[in-house]
Amino acid sequence: MMLLGVLLLVAVGVASAAYVLTRPRSGAPAPAAATAPAAAPAPMTSAAPSPTPTPERPAVALNILLVGSDSRVNARAAAAAGSASDQRGDALVLIHIPADRQGLYGVSIMRDLWVDIPGHGAAKINSALSAGGLPLMTRAVEALLGTHIDHTVMLDFQGFAALTDALGGVDVDIKQPFTGTVDDKVHFPAGVNRLNGLQALAFVRERHAFADGDFQRVRNQQAFLKAVLAKLASEGGLSDRATARALISTVLPHVTLDAGFTLASLEDLAFSLRRTDPGRAVFFTLPTAGTGTSRDGQSIVLQDPAATAALTAALRSGDLAGYVAANRLQNGN
């Protein structure tokens, strides 16, 4: 499945923003209730100063790791606690939000990428989730990219499908037609397709129908997420409070957040993103050196150390825009 920034920032963050923007910020005075006009008060020689709203804190760049997993309730609890379980991360995306909030970058990480998992040795990066839950998964990605991750979020399959249906379906421009290999074997013709929740889930999970397997699946995931952003942009987002509440209610039961991602920090993030243009979001895949076989016979994806180092430098300097331009990256690369 695919979990990306929009699934947090749209499903929860933007929905929260719709609520945040209709109520005073922390420290700001609440608006007075409407009342009938009253007689003018007698003149006063002095008056108490009006309460001063808490100034908005300067924004800093944020890195949010999003994990997609076919997790059950007990498995989600284990993941949050850092306990071992039988689940693996089916999709990994690092969301980078620049300090100026002008755009958003989603970096897909191949789930079979062969890395050194802290305390566990060499393994596929997605196995970190089963070995040590979200804390270990976070540490593994931090070690790979050499950058700090501020928050980690996990969404399960059922939540992904529910989110799609809550949006009324999503129109995806499919570049490579295919027929699914599992379940109902849905056919996806080339061109724009309106996908409901189950169809979207089949679209972003399919890999056996493609010669390059997981690589095309990741491109499909990115295309779908770009379509979600385009729909929200064209329809003006989720400014209706009832819609926001409904979306939050739909998605939150399927979301696991790290312990530090509180409602207050989520609201602050949502508020800081109020002017972000979703049309400027760019999704691409961490470059790799192709596929190979591990010593124990597993099919794996090989790291490209030079390419990873270049991305690390861009993340540290806050210049993802320059990195994207220099590498001529477009959505789906």
Helices and strands as residue ranges (DSSP letters): H 5-8, I 9-14, H 15-20, E 62-69, H 73-81, E 91-97, E 105-109, E 114-117, E 121-124, H 127-145, E 151-156, H 157-166, E 170-174, E 178-179, E 187-188, E 191-195, H 197-205, H 214-234, H 241-251, G 252-254, E 255-257, H 263-272, G 278-280, E 282-285, E 288-293, E 299-303, H 305-317, H 320-326
